């Protein structure tokens, strides 16, 4: 009981401190409440972020149809660009580097094309697997970069790496190819022009198998049509 006296005595003497102390305590309590509320909100936001991250992680296990369709379309576009070269001997003669595998850029283009073609599945749904999709997408991207680089170099250099005699032979071959492709020429003229063009190009540039086969088929069709016309019975007299 003795210790109570001094406490009351202190309170009686310093009663005026109750108000500032009360304000401090009240302010502290308010800050604690604000802090707790902030913590609660932060926890909610953290859970939201974690849930979003988990959802995104789940999405990354499968490619979307839009992603698969886009990379397939890019691959098709690149192959069509190359096919346009393959079926046009005149263009190959103008830009011979596109088939010259001694050129590093050309070699890289053909290497990346083969890699992308090999990774393309027959069933596009296999590309929904994120690992298969990523590998194929990267291969198509490398193919695109290599094709662009090889084409730029081929168009820049054209026939500049050939000597004057070789360039003259290429020019003769180009004209002969145009005759071979000309449907207005006779079948015999077309076949003769094609054979002469092949002789001019022999040892100068590598001809794509697709283009030579396609042109040969066109010429063969013209020859067959010519023979049929010659063998048809006359209706005169």
C-alpha positions as CSV (number, residue, x, y, z in Angstrom):
1,X,0.0,0.0,0.0
2,X,2.9,2.3,0.6
3,X,3.9,2.2,-3.0
4,X,0.4,3.3,-4.0
5,X,0.8,6.6,-2.3
6,X,3.7,7.8,-4.4
7,X,1.9,6.8,-7.6
8,X,-1.1,8.9,-6.7
9,X,1.1,11.6,-5.5
10,X,2.9,11.6,-8.9
11,X,-0.4,11.6,-10.7
12,X,-1.7,14.4,-8.6
13,X,1.4,16.5,-9.1
14,X,1.8,15.8,-12.8
15,X,-1.8,15.5,-13.8
16,X,-1.2,17.7,-16.8
17,X,0.9,15.0,-18.5
18,X,-2.1,12.8,-18.9
19,X,-3.2,14.7,-22.0
20,X,0.1,14.6,-24.1
21,X,0.7,11.0,-23.0
22,X,-2.8,10.1,-24.0
23,X,-2.2,11.8,-27.4
24,X,1.0,9.8,-27.9
25,X,-0.7,6.6,-27.0
26,X,-3.6,7.3,-29.2
27,X,-1.4,8.2,-32.1
28,X,0.7,5.0,-31.6
29,X,-2.5,2.9,-31.5
30,X,-3.6,4.6,-34.8
31,X,-0.3,3.9,-36.5
32,X,-0.5,0.3,-35.3
33,X,-4.0,-0.1,-36.8
34,X,-2.8,1.5,-40.1
35,X,0.2,-0.8,-40.2
36,X,-1.9,-3.9,-39.6
37,X,-4.3,-2.8,-42.3
38,X,-1.4,-2.3,-44.7
39,X,0.0,-5.7,-43.8
40,X,-3.4,-7.3,-44.5
41,X,-3.7,-5.6,-47.9
42,X,-0.1,-6.6,-48.7
43,X,-0.8,-10.2,-47.9
44,X,-3.9,-10.1,-50.2
45,X,-1.8,-8.6,-53.0
46,X,1.0,-11.1,-52.5
47,X,-1.5,-14.0,-52.7
48,X,-2.9,-12.5,-55.9
49,X,0.5,-12.1,-57.5
50,X,1.4,-15.7,-56.5
51,X,-1.9,-17.0,-58.0
52,X,-1.2,-15.1,-61.2
53,X,2.3,-16.4,-61.4
54,X,1.1,-19.9,-60.9
55,X,-1.5,-19.5,-63.6
56,X,1.1,-18.1,-66.0
57,X,3.4,-21.0,-65.2
58,X,0.6,-23.4,-66.1
59,X,0.1,-21.6,-69.4
60,X,3.7,-22.0,-70.3
61,X,3.4,-25.7,-70.3
62,X,1.4,-25.5,-73.5
63,X,1.7,-23.3,-76.6
64,X,-1.4,-21.6,-77.8
65,X,-3.1,-22.3,-81.2
66,X,-2.3,-18.7,-82.3
67,X,1.4,-19.3,-81.5
68,X,1.5,-22.6,-83.4
69,X,-0.4,-21.2,-86.4
70,X,2.0,-18.2,-86.6
71,X,5.2,-20.2,-86.6
72,X,3.8,-22.7,-89.2
73,X,2.7,-19.8,-91.4
74,X,6.2,-18.2,-91.2
75,X,7.7,-21.6,-92.1
76,X,5.4,-21.9,-95.1
77,X,6.2,-18.4,-96.2
78,X,10.0,-19.1,-96.1
79,X,9.6,-22.3,-98.1
80,X,7.5,-20.6,-100.7
81,X,10.2,-17.9,-101.1
82,X,12.8,-20.7,-101.7
83,X,10.4,-22.6,-104.0
84,X,10.1,-19.4,-106.2
85,X,13.8,-19.7,-106.7
86,X,13.8,-23.4,-107.3
87,X,11.2,-23.2,-110.2
88,X,12.8,-20.3,-111.9
89,X,16.1,-21.1,-113.6
90,X,16.4,-17.6,-114.9
91,X,16.4,-16.2,-111.4
92,X,18.9,-18.8,-110.2
93,X,21.2,-17.7,-113.1
94,X,20.8,-14.0,-112.0
95,X,21.6,-14.9,-108.3
96,X,23.8,-18.0,-108.4
97,X,24.9,-17.6,-104.8
98,X,21.6,-19.0,-103.7
99,X,22.7,-22.5,-104.7
100,X,26.4,-22.2,-104.2
101,X,27.1,-24.2,-101.1
102,X,30.7,-23.1,-101.1
103,X,29.4,-19.8,-99.8
104,X,29.1,-19.8,-95.9
105,X,25.9,-17.7,-95.9
106,X,24.3,-20.0,-98.5
107,X,25.4,-23.1,-96.7
108,X,23.9,-21.8,-93.4
109,X,20.7,-21.0,-95.1
110,X,20.3,-24.5,-96.5
111,X,21.4,-26.0,-93.2
112,X,18.8,-24.1,-91.2
113,X,16.1,-24.9,-93.7
114,X,16.7,-28.6,-93.3
115,X,16.7,-28.2,-89.5
116,X,13.4,-26.4,-89.5
117,X,11.9,-28.9,-92.0
118,X,13.0,-31.8,-89.9
119,X,11.5,-30.4,-86.7
120,X,8.1,-29.7,-88.3
121,X,5.7,-32.5,-87.3
122,X,3.1,-34.0,-89.6
123,X,0.6,-33.4,-86.9
124,X,0.6,-29.7,-85.9
125,X,-1.1,-30.5,-82.5
126,X,2.3,-31.9,-81.4
127,X,3.6,-28.4,-81.2
128,X,1.2,-27.5,-78.3
129,X,3.9,-29.1,-76.2
130,X,5.9,-26.1,-75.1
131,X,9.3,-27.8,-75.5
132,X,8.5,-29.0,-79.0
133,X,7.1,-25.6,-79.9
134,X,10.1,-23.6,-78.5
135,X,12.6,-25.8,-80.4
136,X,10.7,-25.6,-83.7
137,X,10.0,-21.8,-83.3
138,X,13.7,-21.2,-82.7
139,X,14.6,-23.3,-85.8
140,X,12.2,-21.4,-88.0
141,X,13.6,-18.1,-86.7
142,X,17.2,-19.2,-87.5
143,X,16.0,-20.3,-91.0
144,X,14.4,-16.8,-91.6
145,X,17.6,-15.0,-90.5
146,X,19.8,-17.2,-92.6
147,X,17.6,-16.9,-95.7
148,X,17.5,-13.1,-95.5
149,X,21.3,-12.9,-95.1
150,X,21.9,-15.3,-98.0
151,X,19.4,-13.5,-100.3
152,X,20.9,-10.1,-99.5
153,X,24.4,-11.3,-100.3
154,X,23.2,-13.0,-103.5
155,X,21.4,-9.9,-104.7
156,X,24.4,-7.7,-103.8
157,X,27.0,-9.8,-105.6
158,X,24.9,-11.2,-108.4
159,X,27.4,-12.6,-110.9
160,X,30.4,-10.5,-109.8
161,X,32.4,-13.5,-108.6
162,X,32.5,-14.9,-112.1
163,X,35.0,-13.8,-114.7
164,X,33.9,-12.2,-118.0
165,X,33.9,-15.4,-119.9
166,X,31.8,-17.1,-117.3
167,X,29.4,-14.2,-117.1
168,X,29.0,-14.4,-120.9
169,X,28.1,-18.1,-120.6
170,X,25.6,-17.3,-117.9
171,X,24.0,-14.7,-120.0
172,X,23.7,-17.1,-123.0
173,X,22.3,-19.7,-120.7
174,X,19.7,-17.3,-119.4
175,X,18.5,-16.4,-122.9
176,X,18.3,-20.1,-123.8
177,X,16.3,-20.8,-120.7
178,X,13.8,-18.1,-121.6
179,X,13.4,-19.8,-125.0
180,X,12.9,-23.2,-123.4
181,X,10.2,-21.7,-121.2
182,X,8.5,-19.9,-124.1
183,X,5.3,-21.7,-125.1
184,X,5.3,-19.8,-128.4
185,X,8.4,-21.6,-129.5
186,X,8.2,-25.0,-131.2
187,X,8.8,-28.1,-129.0
188,X,12.0,-28.8,-130.9
189,X,13.3,-25.2,-130.3
190,X,12.5,-25.5,-126.6
191,X,14.2,-28.8,-126.2
192,X,17.3,-27.6,-128.1
193,X,17.5,-24.4,-126.1
194,X,17.2,-26.3,-122.8
195,X,20.0,-28.7,-123.7
196,X,22.3,-25.9,-124.8
197,X,21.5,-24.0,-121.6
198,X,22.5,-27.0,-119.5
199,X,25.8,-27.2,-121.4
200,X,26.5,-23.5,-120.8
201,X,25.7,-23.8,-117.0
202,X,27.7,-27.1,-116.5
203,X,30.4,-26.4,-113.9
204,X,29.3,-22.8,-113.3
205,X,26.3,-23.1,-111.0
206,X,24.4,-25.8,-109.2
207,X,20.9,-26.2,-110.6
208,X,18.1,-27.1,-108.2
209,X,16.7,-30.5,-109.0
210,X,13.1,-29.1,-108.7
211,X,13.6,-26.4,-111.3
212,X,15.3,-28.7,-113.9
213,X,12.7,-31.4,-113.4
214,X,9.9,-28.9,-113.7
215,X,11.3,-27.4,-116.9
216,X,12.0,-30.8,-118.4
217,X,8.4,-31.9,-117.7
218,X,7.1,-28.7,-119.4
219,X,9.3,-29.3,-122.5
220,X,8.4,-33.0,-122.5
221,X,4.7,-32.1,-122.5
222,X,5.3,-29.8,-125.4
223,X,7.2,-32.5,-127.4
224,X,4.5,-35.0,-126.7
225,X,1.9,-32.6,-127.9
226,X,3.9,-31.9,-131.0
227,X,4.3,-35.6,-131.8
228,X,0.6,-36.1,-131.3
229,X,-0.2,-33.3,-133.7
230,X,2.2,-34.8,-136.3
231,X,0.7,-38.3,-136.0
232,X,-2.9,-37.1,-136.1
233,X,-4.6,-38.4,-139.4
234,X,-5.3,-35.7,-142.0
235,X,-8.9,-34.7,-142.5
236,X,-8.2,-33.1,-145.9
237,X,-9.6,-34.2,-149.2
